[in-house]
Amino acid sequence: MSVLVRLLRGIWSLMLGLGVTLKNLFRRPVTQTYPHQKPELSAAFRSAIALVNFPASGSHDCVACMQCVNICPSFCIKVEGDKPEGLKRKRATVFEVDYALCSLCGLCIDVCPTNTLKYSKTYDDVGYRRDQFVYDLLTPFRAGEAAWRERARVAAVEAAQPASAGPAAAAGEPEVGR
């Protein structure tokens, strides 16, 4: 009798499983077929940090103040900077982050005085060695750095000219007396 009971329980369990399968067969899928479909990330998604590209300047605004380096509990940020000739503020020349050490706490983003750091939307970084997770965040900005420095130098020169000189001085022409 116990063999018959076990057989009936097994058939009943099989029918319940097939019922669940048939019920969900025609529903909308819950999962995504990654990498064929990219996931939609929420605004609260926290990933690796990135530099903000400001459209007005066409570049980042990191002044190498070192506040992100000083507050980082993981000691994963390295920033170096210099003061470009003709400009008043420093400019970052090296901005490296070791994402193998980064805990994604966001303290560097909160403390940045120029709001030039943000969370990126990367979610699929992979590698075989730890040194593959050291990223230079200035890489996307290197091609336009010389043009940005020239624009900033010209803007600084124009701002240094006295406002009372008039439009003739701004055009580079000598002012004629009356």
C-alpha positions in Angstrom: 0.0 0.0 0.0 2.8 2.4 0.7 4.2 2.0 -2.8 0.8 2.9 -4.3 0.5 6.0 -2.0 4.0 7.1 -2.9 3.2 6.7 -6.6 0.0 8.7 -6.3 1.8 11.5 -4.3 4.4 11.6 -7.0 1.8 11.9 -9.8 0.0 14.6 -7.8 3.3 16.5 -7.3 4.0 16.2 -11.1 0.5 17.6 -11.9 1.0 20.5 -9.5 4.3 21.4 -11.2 2.9 21.1 -14.7 0.0 23.3 -13.5 2.4 26.1 -12.4 4.3 25.7 -15.6 1.2 26.0 -17.8 -0.1 29.0 -15.8 3.2 30.9 -16.3 3.7 29.8 -19.9 1.6 32.6 -21.3 2.6 35.4 -18.9 5.0 38.2 -19.7 8.6 37.2 -18.9 10.0 38.5 -15.6 13.7 38.0 -16.6 15.7 39.7 -19.3 17.9 38.0 -21.8 21.2 39.8 -20.9 23.4 40.7 -22.9 20.8 40.8 -25.7 18.6 43.2 -23.7 20.2 45.9 -21.6 18.6 46.5 -18.2 16.9 49.8 -17.4 18.8 51.3 -14.4 17.0 53.4 -11.9 18.2 56.9 -11.0 19.3 55.5 -7.6 21.7 53.0 -9.2 25.2 53.4 -7.7 28.1 52.3 -9.8 31.6 53.5 -10.3 32.3 57.2 -10.2 32.8 59.3 -13.3 33.6 62.8 -14.2 30.8 65.1 -15.3 31.1 66.6 -18.8 29.8 70.2 -18.5 28.3 71.3 -21.8 29.1 74.9 -21.2 32.9 74.3 -21.1 32.9 71.0 -23.0 35.1 69.4 -20.3 35.2 68.5 -16.6 35.7 71.0 -13.8 38.0 69.1 -11.5 40.4 71.6 -9.7 42.5 68.9 -8.0 41.5 70.1 -4.6 42.2 66.6 -3.2 39.0 66.5 -1.0 37.9 63.3 -2.7 41.3 61.7 -2.0 41.2 62.8 1.7 37.7 61.6 2.4 37.9 58.2 0.6 37.8 55.4 3.2 39.2 52.9 0.7 42.2 54.9 -0.4 41.4 54.2 -4.0 41.6 57.6 -5.6 44.7 59.3 -6.9 44.6 62.9 -8.1 47.4 65.1 -9.4 47.0 68.6 -10.8 48.8 71.7 -11.9 48.0 75.3 -12.6 47.9 75.9 -16.3 49.7 79.0 -17.5 47.5 82.0 -17.7 44.7 80.5 -15.5 43.9 81.1 -11.9 42.7 77.7 -10.9 44.4 74.3 -10.8 43.4 71.6 -13.2 43.5 67.8 -12.7 46.2 66.1 -14.8 45.7 62.6 -13.3 42.5 61.2 -11.9 42.8 57.5 -11.3 40.4 55.3 -9.4 41.0 51.7 -8.4 37.6 50.1 -8.6 38.9 46.8 -7.1 39.2 48.8 -3.8 36.3 51.2 -4.2 33.3 50.5 -1.9 31.0 52.8 -3.8 30.2 54.8 -0.7 29.7 58.1 -2.5 31.6 60.3 -0.1 33.8 61.6 -2.9 30.7 62.7 -4.8 29.3 64.4 -1.7 32.4 66.4 -0.9 33.3 67.6 -4.4 33.1 71.4 -4.4 32.7 71.7 -8.1 30.1 68.9 -8.5 32.3 67.3 -11.1 31.8 63.7 -9.8 28.8 61.5 -10.4 27.8 57.8 -10.4 28.2 56.2 -13.8 25.8 53.8 -15.4 28.4 51.0 -15.9 27.3 47.7 -14.5 29.3 45.0 -16.4 33.0 45.7 -15.7 34.9 42.4 -15.6 38.5 41.4 -15.5 41.0 38.7 -14.5 43.5 40.8 -12.6 43.1 43.6 -10.0 45.2 46.0 -12.1 42.5 45.8 -14.8 40.2 47.9 -12.5 42.4 51.0 -12.3 40.8 53.6 -14.5 42.0 57.0 -15.5 38.8 59.1 -15.5 40.4 61.9 -17.6 40.8 59.6 -20.6 37.6 60.8 -22.4 38.7 64.5 -21.9 42.4 64.2 -23.0 41.7 64.9 -26.7 40.0 68.2 -26.0 42.2 69.3 -23.1 44.5 71.6 -25.3 41.4 73.3 -26.9 39.8 73.8 -23.4 43.0 75.3 -22.0 43.2 77.8 -25.0 39.5 78.7 -24.6 40.0 79.2 -20.8 43.1 81.3 -21.4 41.4 83.6 -23.9 38.4 83.9 -21.6 40.7 84.9 -18.7 42.5 87.5 -20.9 39.1 89.0 -21.9 37.9 89.0 -18.3 41.1 90.8 -17.2 40.6 93.7 -19.7 39.0 96.7 -18.0 35.3 97.0 -18.7 35.7 100.8 -19.1 37.9 100.4 -22.1 34.9 100.0 -24.3 34.3 97.9 -27.4 37.3 99.2 -29.3 39.7 97.8 -26.8 38.0 94.5 -26.8 38.4 94.3 -30.5 42.1 95.0 -30.2 41.9 98.5 -31.8 43.4 101.5 -30.1 40.9 104.0 -28.7 40.9 107.4 -30.5 40.7 110.5 -28.3 37.9 113.0 -28.8 
